[in-house]
Amino acid sequence: MPNRKFSGLRAELEKATHQAPIAARDEAPRGNGRKPGKRSNPAWTQHTVLLEKATHRAAMQILLHQDNGMDVSELLNGLLADWVKEHQANS
């Protein structure tokens, strides 16, 4: 059999894995990282909406200026929730 470029790689990898200390083979502890967002929250669902550019930009500037942590999705959700409450009360 001809000598191939990666022929001994698997054997070396298995040998190194068996010789590694047990602690090194265990899964590394997870860092704090980012907290889960809305995409992983089952109470939220993603939708696509069309907004006028000028309205979207103005809203973004106001939200950034307020610096209260609210984003456009939370703003739209609040406005839509208010609209739903108003129209459910009238039904």
Secondary structure, DSSP 8 states (H G I E B T S, - for coil): ----TTTTHHHHHHHHHHHS-HHHHS-----------GGG-TT---------HHHHHHHHHHHHHHTSS--HHHHHHHHHHHHHHHHHHH-
